[in-house]
Amino acid sequence: MTTMLSSKGQLVLPSPIRRLDRLRSGESFEIVRVDSGKYLLTRKSPPFNQGLVDLLASCPVKGWFEPIPSESTDTL
């Protein structure tokens, strides 16, 4: 994939990459010059909800979840 540097010095990450890694506007990145013409771009902010499943699975009390009784929305 290729992209271009804008007149403002901005690079656009192609949409397949943004979708694959679930990148959102406003996220922070660190860029390091590795060599002439080679750069390393690293996401600084963690992905949305990273670690949430692990946190919930590590709950020390098993069976703590109770579904909330709710009314049907069929009549709305």
Gaussian input, Z-matrix of N, CA and C with variables (Angstrom, degrees):
# hf/3-21g

backbone

0 1
 N
 C     1     B1
 C     2     B2     1     A1
 N     3     B3     2     A2     1     D1
 C     4     B4     3     A3     2     D2
 C     5     B5     4     A4     3     D3
 N     6     B6     5     A5     4     D4
 C     7     B7     6     A6     5     D5
 C     8     B8     7     A7     6     D6
 N     9     B9     8     A8     7     D7
 C    10    B10     9     A9     8     D8
 C    11    B11    10    A10     9     D9
 N    12    B12    11    A11    10    D10
 C    13    B13    12    A12    11    D11
 C    14    B14    13    A13    12    D12
 N    15    B15    14    A14    13    D13
 C    16    B16    15    A15    14    D14
 C    17    B17    16    A16    15    D15
 N    18    B18    17    A17    16    D16
 C    19    B19    18    A18    17    D17
 C    20    B20    19    A19    18    D18
 N    21    B21    20    A20    19    D19
 C    22    B22    21    A21    20    D20
 C    23    B23    22    A22    21    D21
 N    24    B24    23    A23    22    D22
 C    25    B25    24    A24    23    D23
 C    26    B26    25    A25    24    D24
 N    27    B27    26    A26    25    D25
 C    28    B28    27    A27    26    D26
 C    29    B29    28    A28    27    D27
 N    30    B30    29    A29    28    D28
 C    31    B31    30    A30    29    D29
 C    32    B32    31    A31    30    D30
 N    33    B33    32    A32    31    D31
 C    34    B34    33    A33    32    D32
 C    35    B35    34    A34    33    D33
 N    36    B36    35    A35    34    D34
 C    37    B37    36    A36    35    D35
 C    38    B38    37    A37    36    D36
 N    39    B39    38    A38    37    D37
 C    40    B40    39    A39    38    D38
 C    41    B41    40    A40    39    D39
 N    42    B42    41    A41    40    D40
 C    43    B43    42    A42    41    D41
 C    44    B44    43    A43    42    D42
 N    45    B45    44    A44    43    D43
 C    46    B46    45    A45    44    D44
 C    47    B47    46    A46    45    D45
 N    48    B48    47    A47    46    D46
 C    49    B49    48    A48    47    D47
 C    50    B50    49    A49    48    D48
 N    51    B51    50    A50    49    D49
 C    52    B52    51    A51    50    D50
 C    53    B53    52    A52    51    D51
 N    54    B54    53    A53    52    D52
 C    55    B55    54    A54    53    D53
 C    56    B56    55    A55    54    D54
 N    57    B57    56    A56    55    D55
 C    58    B58    57    A57    56    D56
 C    59    B59    58    A58    57    D57
 N    60    B60    59    A59    58    D58
 C    61    B61    60    A60    59    D59
 C    62    B62    61    A61    60    D60
 N    63    B63    62    A62    61    D61
 C    64    B64    63    A63    62    D62
 C    65    B65    64    A64    63    D63
 N    66    B66    65    A65    64    D64
 C    67    B67    66    A66    65    D65
 C    68    B68    67    A67    66    D66
 N    69    B69    68    A68    67    D67
 C    70    B70    69    A69    68    D68
 C    71    B71    70    A70    69    D69
 N    72    B72    71    A71    70    D70
 C    73    B73    72    A72    71    D71
 C    74    B74    73    A73    72    D72
 N    75    B75    74    A74    73    D73
 C    76    B76    75    A75    74    D74
 C    77    B77    76    A76    75    D75
 N    78    B78    77    A77    76    D76
 C    79    B79    78    A78    77    D77
 C    80    B80    79    A79    78    D78
 N    81    B81    80    A80    79    D79
 C    82    B82    81    A81    80    D80
 C    83    B83    82    A82    81    D81
 N    84    B84    83    A83    82    D82
 C    85    B85    84    A84    83    D83
 C    86    B86    85    A85    84    D84
 N    87    B87    86    A86    85    D85
 C    88    B88    87    A87    86    D86
 C    89    B89    88    A88    87    D87
 N    90    B90    89    A89    88    D88
 C    91    B91    90    A90    89    D89
 C    92    B92    91    A91    90    D90
 N    93    B93    92    A92    91    D91
 C    94    B94    93    A93    92    D92
 C    95    B95    94    A94    93    D93
 N    96    B96    95    A95    94    D94
 C    97    B97    96    A96    95    D95
 C    98    B98    97    A97    96    D96
 N    99    B99    98    A98    97    D97
 C   100   B100    99    A99    98    D98
 C   101   B101   100   A100    99    D99
 N   102   B102   101   A101   100   D100
 C   103   B103   102   A102   101   D101
 C   104   B104   103   A103   102   D102
 N   105   B105   104   A104   103   D103
 C   106   B106   105   A105   104   D104
 C   107   B107   106   A106   105   D105
 N   108   B108   107   A107   106   D106
 C   109   B109   108   A108   107   D107
 C   110   B110   109   A109   108   D108
 N   111   B111   110   A110   109   D109
 C   112   B112   111   A111   110   D110
 C   113   B113   112   A112   111   D111
 N   114   B114   113   A113   112   D112
 C   115   B115   114   A114   113   D113
 C   116   B116   115   A115   114   D114
 N   117   B117   116   A116   115   D115
 C   118   B118   117   A117   116   D116
 C   119   B119   118   A118   117   D117
 N   120   B120   119   A119   118   D118
 C   121   B121   120   A120   119   D119
 C   122   B122   121   A121   120   D120
 N   123   B123   122   A122   121   D121
 C   124   B124   123   A123   122   D122
 C   125   B125   124   A124   123   D123
 N   126   B126   125   A125   124   D124
 C   127   B127   126   A126   125   D125
 C   128   B128   127   A127   126   D126
 N   129   B129   128   A128   127   D127
 C   130   B130   129   A129   128   D128
 C   131   B131   130   A130   129   D129
 N   132   B132   131   A131   130   D130
 C   133   B133   132   A132   131   D131
 C   134   B134   133   A133   132   D132
 N   135   B135   134   A134   133   D133
 C   136   B136   135   A135   134   D134
 C   137   B137   136   A136   135   D135
 N   138   B138   137   A137   136   D136
 C   139   B139   138   A138   137   D137
 C   140   B140   139   A139   138   D138
 N   141   B141   140   A140   139   D139
 C   142   B142   141   A141   140   D140
 C   143   B143   142   A142   141   D141
 N   144   B144   143   A143   142   D142
 C   145   B145   144   A144   143   D143
 C   146   B146   145   A145   144   D144
 N   147   B147   146   A146   145   D145
 C   148   B148   147   A147   146   D146
 C   149   B149   148   A148   147   D147
 N   150   B150   149   A149   148   D148
 C   151   B151   150   A150   149   D149
 C   152   B152   151   A151   150   D150
 N   153   B153   152   A152   151   D151
 C   154   B154   153   A153   152   D152
 C   155   B155   154   A154   153   D153
 N   156   B156   155   A155   154   D154
 C   157   B157   156   A156   155   D155
 C   158   B158   157   A157   156   D156
 N   159   B159   158   A158   157   D157
 C   160   B160   159   A159   158   D158
 C   161   B161   160   A160   159   D159
 N   162   B162   161   A161   160   D160
 C   163   B163   162   A162   161   D161
 C   164   B164   163   A163   162   D162
 N   165   B165   164   A164   163   D163
 C   166   B166   165   A165   164   D164
 C   167   B167   166   A166   165   D165
 N   168   B168   167   A167   166   D166
 C   169   B169   168   A168   167   D167
 C   170   B170   169   A169   168   D168
 N   171   B171   170   A170   169   D169
 C   172   B172   171   A171   170   D170
 C   173   B173   172   A172   171   D171
 N   174   B174   173   A173   172   D172
 C   175   B175   174   A174   173   D173
 C   176   B176   175   A175   174   D174
 N   177   B177   176   A176   175   D175
 C   178   B178   177   A177   176   D176
 C   179   B179   178   A178   177   D177
 N   180   B180   179   A179   178   D178
 C   181   B181   180   A180   179   D179
 C   182   B182   181   A181   180   D180
 N   183   B183   182   A182   181   D181
 C   184   B184   183   A183   182   D182
 C   185   B185   184   A184   183   D183
 N   186   B186   185   A185   184   D184
 C   187   B187   186   A186   185   D185
 C   188   B188   187   A187   186   D186
 N   189   B189   188   A188   187   D187
 C   190   B190   189   A189   188   D188
 C   191   B191   190   A190   189   D189
 N   192   B192   191   A191   190   D190
 C   193   B193   192   A192   191   D191
 C   194   B194   193   A193   192   D192
 N   195   B195   194   A194   193   D193
 C   196   B196   195   A195   194   D194
 C   197   B197   196   A196   195   D195
 N   198   B198   197   A197   196   D196
 C   199   B199   198   A198   197   D197
 C   200   B200   199   A199   198   D198
 N   201   B201   200   A200   199   D199
 C   202   B202   201   A201   200   D200
 C   203   B203   202   A202   201   D201
 N   204   B204   203   A203   202   D202
 C   205   B205   204   A204   203   D203
 C   206   B206   205   A205   204   D204
 N   207   B207   206   A206   205   D205
 C   208   B208   207   A207   206   D206
 C   209   B209   208   A208   207   D207
 N   210   B210   209   A209   208   D208
 C   211   B211   210   A210   209   D209
 C   212   B212   211   A211   210   D210
 N   213   B213   212   A212   211   D211
 C   214   B214   213   A213   212   D212
 C   215   B215   214   A214   213   D213
 N   216   B216   215   A215   214   D214
 C   217   B217   216   A216   215   D215
 C   218   B218   217   A217   216   D216
 N   219   B219   218   A218   217   D217
 C   220   B220   219   A219   218   D218
 C   221   B221   220   A220   219   D219
 N   222   B222   221   A221   220   D220
 C   223   B223   222   A222   221   D221
 C   224   B224   223   A223   222   D222
 N   225   B225   224   A224   223   D223
 C   226   B226   225   A225   224   D224
 C   227   B227   226   A226   225   D225

   B1=1.4463
   B2=1.5270
   B3=1.2883
   B4=1.4564
   B5=1.5207
   B6=1.3096
   B7=1.4546
   B8=1.5227
   B9=1.3069
   B10=1.4696
   B11=1.5178
   B12=1.3187
   B13=1.4498
   B14=1.5279
   B15=1.3378
   B16=1.4621
   B17=1.5238
   B18=1.3294
   B19=1.4690
   B20=1.5275
   B21=1.3437
   B22=1.4659
   B23=1.5278
   B24=1.3398
   B25=1.4626
   B26=1.5132
   B27=1.3317
   B28=1.4589
   B29=1.5246
   B30=1.3406
   B31=1.4602
   B32=1.5142
   B33=1.3159
   B34=1.4591
   B35=1.5137
   B36=1.3322
   B37=1.4571
   B38=1.5280
   B39=1.3311
   B40=1.4655
   B41=1.5296
   B42=1.3194
   B43=1.4643
   B44=1.5287
   B45=1.3540
   B46=1.4682
   B47=1.5361
   B48=1.3324
   B49=1.4651
   B50=1.5246
   B51=1.3359
   B52=1.4678
   B53=1.5219
   B54=1.3268
   B55=1.4647
   B56=1.5237
   B57=1.3240
   B58=1.4573
   B59=1.5252
   B60=1.3303
   B61=1.4577
   B62=1.5240
   B63=1.3200
   B64=1.4700
   B65=1.5311
   B66=1.3159
   B67=1.4634
   B68=1.5221
   B69=1.3147
   B70=1.4611
   B71=1.5173
   B72=1.3134
   B73=1.4682
   B74=1.5212
   B75=1.3045
   B76=1.4523
   B77=1.5187
   B78=1.3460
   B79=1.4602
   B80=1.5234
   B81=1.3276
   B82=1.4657
   B83=1.5193
   B84=1.3330
   B85=1.4583
   B86=1.5139
   B87=1.3050
   B88=1.4581
   B89=1.5224
   B90=1.3248
   B91=1.4550
   B92=1.5282
   B93=1.3290
   B94=1.4581
   B95=1.5192
   B96=1.3210
   B97=1.4658
   B98=1.5144
   B99=1.3321
   B100=1.4612
   B101=1.5198
   B102=1.3265
   B103=1.4591
   B104=1.5268
   B105=1.3029
   B106=1.4554
   B107=1.5279
   B108=1.3294
   B109=1.4586
   B110=1.5149
   B111=1.3461
   B112=1.4695
   B113=1.5239
   B114=1.3372
   B115=1.4604
   B116=1.5230
   B117=1.3170
   B118=1.4569
   B119=1.5216
   B120=1.3161
   B121=1.4618
   B122=1.5246
   B123=1.3414
   B124=1.4566
   B125=1.5210
   B126=1.3412
   B127=1.4580
   B128=1.5193
   B129=1.3264
   B130=1.4577
   B131=1.5225
   B132=1.3169
   B133=1.4578
   B134=1.5238
   B135=1.3271
   B136=1.4635
   B137=1.5224
   B138=1.3214
   B139=1.4571
   B140=1.5276
   B141=1.3165
   B142=1.4578
   B143=1.5282
   B144=1.3255
   B145=1.4731
   B146=1.5197
   B147=1.3394
   B148=1.4502
   B149=1.5220
   B150=1.3100
   B151=1.4523
   B152=1.5137
   B153=1.3220
   B154=1.4571
   B155=1.5280
   B156=1.3172
   B157=1.4665
   B158=1.5255
   B159=1.3464
   B160=1.4623
   B161=1.5287
   B162=1.3213
   B163=1.4564
   B164=1.5268
   B165=1.3202
   B166=1.4605
   B167=1.5272
   B168=1.3362
   B169=1.4651
   B170=1.5256
   B171=1.3300
   B172=1.4604
   B173=1.5291
   B174=1.3090
   B175=1.4590
   B176=1.5315
   B177=1.3380
   B178=1.4676
   B179=1.5275
   B180=1.3070
   B181=1.4581
   B182=1.5250
   B183=1.3260
   B184=1.4605
   B185=1.5234
   B186=1.3130
   B187=1.4607
   B188=1.5153
   B189=1.3128
   B190=1.4601
   B191=1.5190
   B192=1.3371
   B193=1.4609
   B194=1.5198
   B195=1.3228
   B196=1.4566
   B197=1.5178
   B198=1.3318
   B199=1.4635
   B200=1.5318
   B201=1.2973
   B202=1.4598
   B203=1.5192
   B204=1.3341
   B205=1.4527
   B206=1.5322
   B207=1.3068
   B208=1.4613
   B209=1.5235
   B210=1.3011
   B211=1.4591
   B212=1.5191
   B213=1.2795
   B214=1.4530
   B215=1.5253
   B216=1.3164
   B217=1.4534
   B218=1.5293
   B219=1.3404
   B220=1.4525
   B221=1.5146
   B222=1.3193
   B223=1.4719
   B224=1.5190
   B225=1.3186
   B226=1.4678
   B227=1.4987
   A1=108.74
   A2=115.16
   A3=119.65
   A4=109.88
   A5=114.75
   A6=122.11
   A7=107.13
   A8=116.40
   A9=120.06
   A10=110.35
   A11=114.85
   A12=122.19
   A13=107.81
   A14=116.40
   A15=119.82
   A16=110.29
   A17=116.11
   A18=120.80
   A19=111.51
   A20=116.83
   A21=121.58
   A22=111.84
   A23=117.37
   A24=120.99
   A25=113.65
   A26=117.46
   A27=121.49
   A28=110.92
   A29=115.29
   A30=121.94
   A31=108.46
   A32=116.95
   A33=121.66
   A34=107.88
   A35=116.48
   A36=119.83
   A37=107.63
   A38=118.02
   A39=120.22
   A40=111.87
   A41=116.57
   A42=121.64
   A43=113.73
   A44=121.33
   A45=118.04
   A46=112.37
   A47=116.98
   A48=120.48
   A49=109.98
   A50=117.29
   A51=120.36
   A52=111.21
   A53=116.64
   A54=120.00
   A55=111.09
   A56=117.41
   A57=122.31
   A58=111.73
   A59=116.74
   A60=121.25
   A61=113.22
   A62=116.86
   A63=122.88
   A64=111.27
   A65=115.53
   A66=121.19
   A67=109.68
   A68=115.99
   A69=121.56
   A70=109.68
   A71=115.85
   A72=118.83
   A73=109.66
   A74=116.08
   A75=121.55
   A76=114.55
   A77=118.28
   A78=119.56
   A79=110.25
   A80=115.88
   A81=121.70
   A82=110.94
   A83=115.26
   A84=121.74
   A85=109.36
   A86=115.64
   A87=121.95
   A88=106.82
   A89=117.16
   A90=120.97
   A91=108.55
   A92=115.27
   A93=122.44
   A94=108.31
   A95=116.50
   A96=120.62
   A97=107.08
   A98=116.75
   A99=122.80
   A100=110.11
   A101=115.99
   A102=122.80
   A103=106.67
   A104=117.17
   A105=120.51
   A106=109.86
   A107=116.10
   A108=121.14
   A109=114.60
   A110=119.22
   A111=121.70
   A112=108.70
   A113=115.24
   A114=121.17
   A115=109.17
   A116=116.32
   A117=122.54
   A118=107.98
   A119=116.13
   A120=122.77
   A121=107.89
   A122=117.37
   A123=122.30
   A124=109.85
   A125=116.43
   A126=121.28
   A127=109.32
   A128=117.19
   A129=122.51
   A130=112.56
   A131=116.80
   A132=119.51
   A133=109.01
   A134=117.79
   A135=120.04
   A136=110.92
   A137=117.49
   A138=120.21
   A139=110.81
   A140=116.29
   A141=123.09
   A142=109.70
   A143=118.07
   A144=125.74
   A145=114.02
   A146=118.52
   A147=119.77
   A148=109.21
   A149=116.90
   A150=122.09
   A151=114.69
   A152=118.62
   A153=120.28
   A154=111.71
   A155=117.68
   A156=121.22
   A157=109.93
   A158=117.03
   A159=120.21
   A160=111.01
   A161=116.96
   A162=120.91
   A163=111.17
   A164=117.03
   A165=120.17
   A166=111.68
   A167=116.93
   A168=120.36
   A169=111.85
   A170=117.60
   A171=120.22
   A172=112.85
   A173=117.56
   A174=120.79
   A175=109.24
   A176=117.87
   A177=119.80
   A178=113.70
   A179=118.11
   A180=121.11
   A181=108.66
   A182=116.32
   A183=120.16
   A184=109.45
   A185=115.61
   A186=120.71
   A187=113.33
   A188=118.04
   A189=121.58
   A190=112.30
   A191=116.50
   A192=119.65
   A193=110.21
   A194=116.17
   A195=122.14
   A196=108.12
   A197=117.93
   A198=119.72
   A199=110.54
   A200=115.98
   A201=121.41
   A202=108.47
   A203=117.17
   A204=118.47
   A205=109.80
   A206=115.72
   A207=118.18
   A208=109.35
   A209=113.21
   A210=119.49
   A211=109.39
   A212=115.95
   A213=120.78
   A214=110.42
   A215=115.98
   A216=119.94
   A217=111.78
   A218=116.40
   A219=120.24
   A220=113.13
   A221=116.92
   A222=119.87
   A223=112.77
   A224=117.82
   A225=119.92
   A226=111.49
   D1=147.19
   D2=177.74
   D3=-125.39
   D4=157.53
   D5=176.64
   D6=-146.10
   D7=169.01
   D8=-178.38
   D9=-123.74
   D10=151.36
   D11=175.24
   D12=-85.13
   D13=127.34
   D14=-178.93
   D15=-78.92
   D16=171.62
   D17=177.93
   D18=-65.64
   D19=-17.75
   D20=177.72
   D21=-92.76
   D22=3.72
   D23=179.98
   D24=81.80
   D25=19.24
   D26=-178.06
   D27=-98.26
   D28=142.95
   D29=173.23
   D30=-111.31
   D31=142.41
   D32=176.78
   D33=-106.52
   D34=125.03
   D35=174.25
   D36=-79.47
   D37=129.96
   D38=-178.58
   D39=-58.23
   D40=147.90
   D41=-174.98
   D42=-58.73
   D43=-35.31
   D44=177.49
   D45=-60.17
   D46=-35.99
   D47=178.14
   D48=-70.32
   D49=-42.92
   D50=179.62
   D51=-62.33
   D52=-41.32
   D53=179.14
   D54=-67.77
   D55=-44.36
   D56=-177.41
   D57=-58.46
   D58=-42.74
   D59=-177.92
   D60=-100.59
   D61=7.53
   D62=179.14
   D63=52.07
   D64=49.34
   D65=178.61
   D66=-79.44
   D67=139.93
   D68=-179.70
   D69=-123.99
   D70=155.30
   D71=178.73
   D72=-62.10
   D73=145.22
   D74=179.47
   D75=91.75
   D76=-6.46
   D77=178.57
   D78=-72.22
   D79=152.08
   D80=-178.06
   D81=-97.15
   D82=145.16
   D83=177.73
   D84=-134.70
   D85=151.87
   D86=172.74
   D87=-110.84
   D88=135.28
   D89=178.17
   D90=-120.38
   D91=133.76
   D92=-179.25
   D93=-125.13
   D94=132.55
   D95=175.18
   D96=-80.87
   D97=113.56
   D98=-178.84
   D99=-83.37
   D100=-45.64
   D101=-178.94
   D102=-159.40
   D103=175.69
   D104=178.01
   D105=-59.01
   D106=114.92
   D107=179.50
   D108=84.06
   D109=1.71
   D110=179.50
   D111=-123.72
   D112=131.12
   D113=-176.05
   D114=-135.66
   D115=150.70
   D116=177.65
   D117=-116.09
   D118=121.92
   D119=-179.74
   D120=-108.69
   D121=125.11
   D122=-177.59
   D123=-127.86
   D124=131.69
   D125=177.66
   D126=-70.14
   D127=129.37
   D128=-179.96
   D129=-88.64
   D130=-41.06
   D131=-179.15
   D132=-85.54
   D133=142.15
   D134=179.95
   D135=-69.66
   D136=152.62
   D137=175.74
   D138=-58.53
   D139=152.16
   D140=-179.94
   D141=-55.75
   D142=129.59
   D143=178.06
   D144=65.06
   D145=20.36
   D146=178.25
   D147=-61.79
   D148=129.19
   D149=178.17
   D150=85.56
   D151=-4.01
   D152=-178.03
   D153=-64.35
   D154=-43.89
   D155=-179.75
   D156=-62.62
   D157=-43.98
   D158=178.11
   D159=-61.58
   D160=-40.92
   D161=178.83
   D162=-62.11
   D163=-46.12
   D164=-179.47
   D165=-68.27
   D166=-37.51
   D167=179.91
   D168=-69.31
   D169=-24.51
   D170=-178.38
   D171=-88.19
   D172=8.13
   D173=179.62
   D174=-57.06
   D175=125.55
   D176=-175.63
   D177=-71.06
   D178=-18.56
   D179=-178.40
   D180=-103.62
   D181=110.63
   D182=179.23
   D183=-80.71
   D184=146.07
   D185=179.53
   D186=77.62
   D187=19.11
   D188=-178.11
   D189=-76.17
   D190=-21.64
   D191=-176.63
   D192=-80.36
   D193=128.97
   D194=174.91
   D195=-128.12
   D196=123.51
   D197=178.62
   D198=-61.57
   D199=143.45
   D200=178.36
   D201=-86.56
   D202=125.38
   D203=177.59
   D204=-65.28
   D205=134.74
   D206=179.84
   D207=-138.78
   D208=160.18
   D209=178.49
   D210=-83.89
   D211=157.97
   D212=177.60
   D213=-69.44
   D214=144.40
   D215=177.19
   D216=-99.36
   D217=9.99
   D218=-178.71
   D219=-62.87
   D220=-27.89
   D221=-175.42
   D222=-91.20
   D223=-1.89
   D224=-178.47
   D225=-74.83

